[in-house]
Amino acid sequence: MEEQTQERMEPIKKTVQLEVEVGTTTVDRGKNPFEKWIHLAKTIDAWRIFPRVFVSVYIVLLYKVVTWFMTLPNPNLEQSALVSIVVGAMAAVFGIYAGTSGQSKKFKGES
């Protein structure tokens, strides 16, 4: 028995032929019920409504923070740090806004 287990066993190889039938007919399921929603989403994306609203709100925040800071009689270090962070972040917000339009992607050749 030990002699049989010690012999090297060859793997079994089989060749199998398989026939597959694939249907290539198209099925007309009618009009897409979400077509209007898809059109609305593409319109909102093309008009860039949310980025414009976000930048507009941030501009209002920036204006209010700067005018608040200018009305302070003796601003301290924490108050000036807050204003400096808000003003510095505006550059990042505008940079992200300006770099995400489809037109800027075409200009860079990203398409």
GIRAFEN-V519460 format. One line per field, one symbol per residue. psi: psi as a letter, one per 30 degrees, with the letter a starting at -180 (. if undefined). A space follows every 50 residues. Layout:
psi: ???
//
This chain:
psi: eeeeffkkkkkkkkkkkkkkkkkgkkkjgakkfgeeeeeeeeeeeefhee eeeeeeeeeeeeeeeeeeeffkeikaeeeeeeeeeeeefeeeeeeeefgg leeeeeefge.
//
